[in-house]
Amino acid sequence: MNIWLRMYADKNRIPLREVVAEVRLNRQSSAETVFEYSVDLRGELTAEQRHELRQQVVDCPVSQTLLKRISFRDVSAGEES
């Protein structure tokens, strides 16, 4: 999150001074794993810039990857030990 937000801010000339992100893994439900996060955006930012950066957290490549279905595939089949 931090890296993506910094890259996005630099590219779009948003005066983001610092990002502090905390992510917690919530496994209270056996049917779902939830990543709970908080993001503290620091710098002389307008409300619009803050909104834009918060939207980028949802759209970042890591978030998009983790939102997809995950499966495990054994590719060692046929190998002899």
C-alpha positions as CSV (number, residue, x, y, z in Angstrom):
1,M,0.0,0.0,0.0
2,N,2.7,2.4,1.0
3,I,4.8,1.9,-2.1
4,W,1.8,2.1,-4.4
5,L,0.5,5.3,-2.9
6,R,3.9,6.9,-3.0
7,M,4.3,6.0,-6.7
8,Y,0.8,7.2,-7.5
9,A,1.3,10.5,-5.6
10,D,4.6,11.1,-7.3
11,K,3.2,10.4,-10.7
12,N,0.2,12.7,-10.1
13,R,2.2,15.4,-8.3
14,I,0.2,15.0,-5.1
15,P,2.2,16.4,-2.1
16,L,2.1,13.2,0.0
17,R,4.8,13.5,2.6
18,E,4.3,10.2,4.4
19,V,2.1,7.2,4.5
20,V,1.5,5.0,7.6
21,A,-0.4,1.9,6.9
22,E,-1.4,-0.8,9.3
23,V,-2.9,-4.1,8.2
24,R,-4.4,-6.8,10.4
25,L,-5.6,-10.2,9.4
26,N,-9.0,-11.1,10.8
27,R,-9.8,-14.8,10.7
28,Q,-12.9,-14.8,13.0
29,S,-15.0,-16.4,10.2
30,S,-13.9,-19.8,9.0
31,A,-15.4,-19.0,5.6
32,E,-13.6,-15.7,5.0
33,T,-10.2,-14.1,5.7
34,V,-10.5,-10.3,6.1
35,F,-7.6,-7.8,5.7
36,E,-8.5,-4.9,7.9
37,Y,-6.4,-1.8,7.2
38,S,-6.0,1.8,8.2
39,V,-4.1,4.4,6.3
40,D,-2.8,7.7,7.6
41,L,-2.0,10.1,4.8
42,R,0.4,12.9,5.8
43,G,1.1,16.1,4.0
44,E,-0.6,19.2,2.7
45,L,-3.4,17.4,0.9
46,T,-6.8,18.6,-0.2
47,A,-9.9,16.6,0.6
48,E,-10.1,15.6,-3.0
49,Q,-6.4,14.3,-3.0
50,R,-7.1,12.3,0.2
51,H,-10.1,10.8,-1.4
52,E,-8.2,10.0,-4.6
53,L,-5.4,8.3,-2.6
54,R,-7.8,6.3,-0.4
55,Q,-9.4,5.0,-3.6
56,Q,-6.0,3.9,-4.9
57,V,-5.6,1.7,-1.8
58,V,-8.5,-0.4,-3.1
59,D,-7.2,-0.3,-6.7
60,C,-3.6,-1.1,-5.9
61,P,-2.1,-4.2,-7.6
62,V,-1.6,-6.1,-4.3
63,S,-5.3,-5.6,-3.3
64,Q,-6.5,-6.6,-6.7
65,T,-4.4,-9.8,-6.6
66,L,-5.6,-10.7,-3.1
67,L,-9.3,-10.2,-4.2
68,K,-9.0,-12.9,-6.8
69,R,-9.7,-16.6,-6.1
70,I,-6.6,-18.3,-4.8
71,S,-5.8,-22.0,-5.3
72,F,-3.0,-24.4,-4.6
73,R,-1.7,-26.7,-7.3
74,D,0.9,-29.4,-6.8
75,V,3.3,-29.2,-9.7
76,S,5.7,-31.8,-8.3
77,A,3.6,-34.7,-9.6
78,G,5.7,-37.2,-11.5
79,E,8.9,-36.3,-9.7
80,E,10.7,-39.1,-7.9
81,S,12.0,-38.4,-4.4
